[in-house]
Amino acid sequence: MARKKRRSMLYIPGNNPAMIQQAGVYGCDAVLLDLEDAVALNQKDAARILVRNMLQTVEFYDTEVCVRVNNMHTPFGLADLEEIVPLQPDNIRFPKTESVQDVKDFMKEVRRIEKEHGIKKPTMTIHVMIETAKGVANVYEIAGADPRIDAITIGGQDLTADMGIVKTPDGVGIDYARKRIVMAGKAHGLDVLDTVFADVNDEEGLREETEYIKKIGFAGKALINPRQVDGVHEVFNPTENEVRKAYRVYSEFIRNKNAGIGVFAIDGKMVDAPVVQRAITVLEYANIDLKEIEESVAS
Amino acid sequence: MTPKFKAQAGTFESSDIMVLIEPVSEEAGRQIDISSTVMLQFEDDIKNTINQVLDDLDIQNVHLIAKDKGALTPTIKARVEAAVKRSLGIQEGTM
């Protein structure tokens, strides 16, 4: 099965029906229906009820649907889970994760609710958000704390606030955290997702930041406006040259594999397993079916 | 159940509906006043949806005022439920 793309994950305020009902047509890979920071304290109940109703009715097409609930240490976290978990959105995003115990407490409630609703084979995965210095310090253990975690993400705004620094356009204050979270996520085979770029009018800044986070290993980025989707996709989409090269690598890999050869060369450069894996990633991002390549090599 | 407090949920934004609940005396029945930008086309649908939620929540006596700006059915359901629960004191919200 092709890897699910998470280049763009668009935050949508959980109390905004107009945006939620259009979520499937923005062209992003995933939407994050937000019950946390995007919802005023006195509207938490209304947002929770609205998201629950929308999840049951709205067509999201191929867009992955994630719901960000409130932290379990707030009066809203458990109530969010009680309403959302029975509906099994694609994922739930758990904010301000600071320790393995946080994950255990959260998952205990998730599993209890699933059991109470007779959900024997839950499909919903978990995204953990690292937004505090303590969370960054514990990130490797957090990333491996539960097998249902399939992505880890950095919350830049809260992290800079927790560190007592200002988030600057060059991202220097959160650079160490970004890299540490990437390594922890990769070590556990997770998708690692970047924080938002807050200035929707600065397209060049968004592009530069996206190019940087792609280079250091992020699989995608959270967005706050549909206008940011295309710019992020352009960065994450492979170029034509990259696709051609990947196609050639994978074709030769299949041909050599069929002949029982492990390592081979293309244009004098060695091709081994990591090179093939990179080629597969490029082809998947370009929506090219690997089976079609395998069949064309065989014929 | 009978609403105890004045309560509201929703907004006047497009695709939303503002629902206001006023307590009435027991045995007063339901009074539902709707105004909508799509009144001619959907008044009956909006009213049916509101009544369905009130039935589900077992609310027989209430004055409900709805000001609709083209909300879809799930939005109408959500706003009525939120307003009723606030009026019952089950959940906190505005007003």
Interface residues (C-beta under 8 A of the other chain):
Chain A: N16 P17 A18 Q21 N42 Q43 D45 A46 I49 L50 R52 N53 M54 Q56 T57 V58
Chain B: A9 G10 E13 S14 S15 D16 A71 L72 T73 P74 T75 K77 A78 R79 E81 A82 K85 R86 Q91 E92 G93 T94
